[in-house]
Amino acid sequence: MLTPLEPAHRTALSLAVLVVLLAWETAAPYFPLFARAPRERLPHGARNIFLGLLNALLTATVFTFAWRAVADWTAAHSFGVLNWLPLTGWPRLAAAILLFDAWMYAWHRLAHRVPFLWNFHRTHHTDAHMDVTTANRFHIGEIIASSILRVPVLALLGLSLPELALYETLLFTTVQLQHANISLGPRLDRCLRILFVTPFIHKVHHSRWQPETDSNYSSFLSIWDRLFRTLRLRDDPHTIEFGLAEFDAPHHHTLRGLFSTPHIHPAKPTSVGDDVRRL
C-alpha cells in the first residue's frame, strides 16, 4: 500500500527544493531579472511566497477535509474510474497520476479560456520577473475555485488521498523547477521534455506574447500538449519577455495589487490564430 510523505516531510522537501533553486538562480541566472534593481528581488520573492503560504493554509484548514471525505467515500463504495479498473499497486498509481494530470491540463486550459477564471489566473502571469517564487503566485480565488472543482473530480476518478498527496508532491517539486530562472541546458531539456514539462517549455507559457501565453498548459507530463496540439517552443528562449503588458505598472505588483488583479478588466488579446506553430 502506498505510504505518502507526511505533511511535515512534504513541506521540508518543498523548502529544500526552494533553497536549492534560489541558490542556483543566484549563481547562474538564465535571465538578468534583477540586475538593474537587485534590492527588488527580496520583496518580489516575499510577496509571491506570502501568497503561497496563504493558499497552503487555506487548503490545509478547509479543503483537505473535503478531499479526505470524498476519497473515503469512493473507497468504501468502490466508486470511480480507478476503483472500476482491475488495477492495484504500481499500475494503479501510474494510472492515478496520469488521470489526475489530465485533469490538471484541462483545468489550466479552462483557466485561460474562461474569462471569469482568467481574471484570477492572470495574477500568476503578471509576474514579469518569473523565478522559482512565481510557483507560489496564485490568487486565493483561483485556489478556492480549483479546490472546489477538485471534489467531483476526485470522486469521478476514485483517487485516494495518498495518491493525491504523492501527485501534489511530484507536481510542486517540478513546478518550482519549471518556474526557476535557470537552464538545464538545451540537450537535457530536450530529452526531458519528451515526457515532462521542462523550464524551457514553461518559460514559453509565461511569455507576454498571447499566442505563447495560450499554449503549453501541461503541468507535470508534457504528453497532453502534444496530444491536444498545444505545445509551442522557441528556438531561443532568451528572447522571451515575461508578464502581461497591461499589468506592468508597479502598483499591480504590491500585495494589494495582486489581490486586486481579478477586479481590473483590461482587454485580453484574442485567441491563438492559425499562424501558431505547434510542435
C-alpha angles and dihedrals in degrees: 000000000000113000109194126201115275115253091253090052092048090051091049090050092050092049091048091052090047092052093047093049093045088054091047091050090051095049098040114011116185092209124031089234099158100023092116096040110024092168090065093066095076098050090041092055093041092056092049094047091047089058090049093051092047091051092046090051091051095051093044095050100036118016104034089070091053092048091049092050092051093047092050091049094050091048093048093048097035088237127157138047095284091052092048094052119080092242132130137164119002096354090057091046091051090049091049092053092045095049096044091046088055088055091050089054091050092047093049091050091049089051088060098040104041109072095214092053093042090057087065099034094054088072084076093049098047091077106110089181100056112188137142092292090061087075085076097046104106128131113246089234090062091049091052093049094046092045093052093048089048090068097070091037091056089048094049093047095040090226116175121225093246090053090050091047091052092049091049090050092051092043100050092045092054094039090060089051092048093054097041118115091241142100126229088199124265095265097050092041090052092052096046095046090067086079109005140048105255133195092261092052093049094044087063090052090057093052115125089226101099099221087058094042088056095055139069097046097163116116107194111352117045094209094093094062089048093047095048095036097242098121115118129175138185124220089219114030089184088080094060118115115204131216136036117291094221090057101050095110112107094236090066089065100053116099089257090050093050092052090046096051096100091056094056113087114194115159113276115220118256122268125281112295131219091266092072111118109219120190 
